[in-house]
Amino acid sequence: MPEGPEIRRARDELAAAIEGQIADRVTFHLPALASWNGRFDGERILSVSSRGKAMLTHFSNGYSIYSHNQLYGRWLVSEPDEPPDARRQLRLAIHTSNSSALLYSASDIGVWLTGELHQHPFLKKLGPDVLDETLDGDAVCARLRSARFYRRQLGAFLTDQSFVAGLGNYLRCEILFASGLHPRQRPCDLSGSQLAGLAWRIVALPRQSYETGGITNEPDRAKRLMDSGSSFEQARFQVFRRAGESCYRCGDVLVQEKQCGQPCYLCPGCQTCCPVISVRRRSPWSCPLR
């Protein structure tokens, strides 16, 4: 499933293509929304925003279109006269004179009065957006210490969108590895410095992923790997989908465990109940607390 950084990049592409434009035609391809066909035609697209894994497209008629990509959904921007991808199921199409924004394969789409979006059952449960520029390590640390999360296992609640919105499985795995923590540990098990380091990485790694197009590995290492022939997918992660390969840090064999119904990738040598492992500062993304 696309996570916060992927949805934010999709939002950037949509905003550049259709924000401020007049919608010539907006078509819904889900039967439950067929009655809305034609009701956005001629309206201005005021803005496109994202909250965690949700996309919000706001129109001048006072309504907004909510969409969630779920597992297979994907936004594409094309020329206005370009035919849609016949290999995928088109769910929503927003056409302007300059571009078309097409949402494929998603089924979680709705129309809401913009002023009532705070009542949306998904949006109203969200924690702060992990890519919100005002979110910092202190705020995340306070959430880690709150009664709601303090005694829960990290592997269970890091993907809980009520904790922070936008974290998914690959970010969970990468954050825990970078912090030297096991998914079964809880905030109440950690020292103050461990909590601070974890909180900082919860903020920093999603921002790194957003700015680098999906890299949560050390950027210099990822570049070296790709320069030596590795694909982007092979180079982008430190542990995610690397079970059976060697840990970049200690050389131990990485493993995969089930956590809350999802595969969690970790290093048994680095991620124990020991204190956080100090990492030599090698990039702008190294933890400033070390």
N, C-alpha and C positions, 0 to 999 in steps of 0.2 A: 504494500500500500504506500502511495506517495506520502511523505512526511512533510512537516512544516516547511523546510527549505525548498522542496520540490514544488509545493503549492505556491509559495511566495514567488518563485521564479516564473511559474505559469501565470500568476497574477501580473507580474511585470510585463510579460509578453502581451497579455490581453489588454492591459492598460495602455501600452504603447500603440496598440492597433485600433482600439475602439473607444477609449475614454474621450469624452467631449464630443463624440460623433452623434449624428442622428441615426437611429435605428430604422433602416428602410423596411426591414422585415424581421420579426422574431418568431420562430416556429418551435413548438414543443412537440416532441415525438413520443411522449408517454400518454396513453389514453386518459389518465386521470387529470392531465393538464391541458387537454385539447381545447377546452373552453377559453383558454387564455390566448389562443392563436389570434393574431391581429390586434390585440389590445395594447401591445407595446410598439406597434408600427407608428413611425413618426415621432416617437419620444426621444429625447436626448439621453445619452448614457452619461450620467453625471460622474460616476467613478466606479472603479473596480477595486475591491479590497479583499484581503484574506484574513481569516481568524483560525489559527491552527491549521487544520486540514480542510476547512470550509472556504468556499469562494462566494463572494457577495457582489452582485452587479446591481448598481443603484440607478434608477431611471427618474426622469423629470415628472412622471405622473404620480410620484409618491410611493411607488412600489419597488421592491427589490427581488431579484431572483437569487435564491439560496441554492447552492449545489455542493455536494460532497463527492469526491472522486471514488470513494470506497476502494476496493482492491484493484479494479481494472479500468476505472474511468480515466479519460485523458482529454485535455483541451488541446486543440490545434488551431492555428491561425493560418488562413489561406487567402488567396485572391478572391474577390467577390464572385467571380464567374467560374471558379474552379469547382469541379464536381466533388462531392464528399467521398470519403474513403469507403468503398463498398464492402471492404472486409470487416468493418466494424459497424456496430449499431449506433446510428446517430440519435442522440437524445434531446439535444438543444442546439439551435442555430441562431446566432445573432449576426445579421447582415447589415453592413453599412455600405456606403458608396465606395469606400476604400478597402475594406477588409471584411472577412467573415470569421467569427469566433465559433468554433464547433466543439461541442462536448460529446464524446463518444463513450458508450458502455456504462456510464453511471446511471443509477436509478433513484438516487436520493436527491431529488430536485423539488423545490417548492417556490411558491410566490407568496410574499409577505408584504404587508404595509411596512415601509421602512421604519416608521416610528414604533412598530411593534416587534421588531426583530429581537429585542431583548427577551421576549417571551418564547422564542423558538426553543423547543425541547432540547436540542443539542447545544445551541449557543449559550443558553442560560446556565449550563452546567460547566462551561469551560473555565479553567484557570487562566492566569495571564498568558498572553501569547509569548512563546519562547523567543520570538524574533522582535518583540516590542523593544524599541530603543531605550525605553525608560526602565526596563527590567534589568536588575543588576544582581550580583551575587548575594548581597545582603538580603534582598527581598526573597530570593530563592532559599537562602539559609533559614529565614524566618518560617517559610512554608515547610521546610524539612523538620523544623522543631515543633510545628503545630501539632495539636492533639490528634488531628485527623490522619497524619502520616508518620508521626514519630516512632510508632511501634509496628509499622508495616514493613514487610520486606521490600528492599529497593527494586528487585526484579519484578515485583507485582505492581507497584504504583508509579514507576517512572513512565509507563505508557498510559496511565490513567489521565485522561484529558482534563480532569478536574484539578490535577496537580499543576501542570503547566500544559498549555495547548500546543500541539505540534510535534511532541516527541513520539516516535514510533520505535519499532524493534531495532532497526540498525543503529539509531542514535542511542537507545538504551544500552546496547552491547558495547558500543564504542566509548560512551561516557563511563561506564563501569570499569572497563579495561584501563582507560586513561587515568582513572582515579585509584586503581589498584584495589578495587572492592569486589566482593563476591555478591551475586544477586540475592543471596539469602540473608545478607546482613541488613540491619535496620538502622535508621538514623540514631536510635537510642543506644546502639552498640558502638558508635563512632566517637572519636575525640573531636574537640573543637576544630583542630586543624584539618582533620579528615572531612568534616562537614563543610568547612570553608572551601576546601579543594574541590569537593564534589559539586557544591553550588556554583563555583566559578566555571567548571567544565560544562555544567548544564546550560549555562549561558553561552560559553565560548564555542563549543563544538558545533551546535546548530548554526551559529553565525559563520563559522569557517566553512561549513558545508554549503551554506547559501552562497557565499562569496566565491567559492572555488568550483561550483557546479557539482558538488557531491562528495568532496574529498574530506574524510575525517582522519586519514592517516597523516603523519607528519608531512607537510607539503614538500619539503626537500626530499624526503625518502620517496614519496609518490612520484616525483619528477625523475629521480634516479631510476626507479623501477620501469617507468614508461620509456625513458631514454634507452634502457637496456632491452627493450622488447616486450615488456608486460603490457597487457591491455589496460584501459582505464579501469574496468571493473576489477581486474586483478590487483591494481595498485591503490585503489581509493580507500580501502578499509585497513584497520589494524587487526581486527579479529573477526568481523562479521563475514559469514560464509567462508571462513578459512579453516574449518575443522579439519584436523589431520595434518595441517601445515605447521611450520615452526613459528613460535612467537618471535617477533622482531626484537623484543626486549631481553628475554632470558633464554630463548632457544627451545623451551619446552614445547610439547605438542599441544596445539589448541584443540579444544573439545566443544561438543554441542550438548546442551542440556535443555530439557523442557522447562519453561517458566511461564505459567498462566496460559498454557496452550500454544505457546510460540517457541520456536527454537531460540535458545540464548547461547551465544558463542563466547567463550572465555578461555583464559589461560590458567590452568591449575597451579602453575608456579608463581604467577604474579598476583592472582586474585584469591587471596586467602583471607583469614581474619586478622592478618597482620596490619600494622599501620600503613598508611598510604606510602607508596614507593616514590621517592624523589626522582624527578626526571631532569636531566641537564637541559638548560634552556637552549633550544636549537632552532626555534622559529618564533615568529610573533605570537604563536598560539600556545607557547609553553606557559605553564601556570605561573603567574606573577607572585604567588604566595610562596614559591620555592626559591 
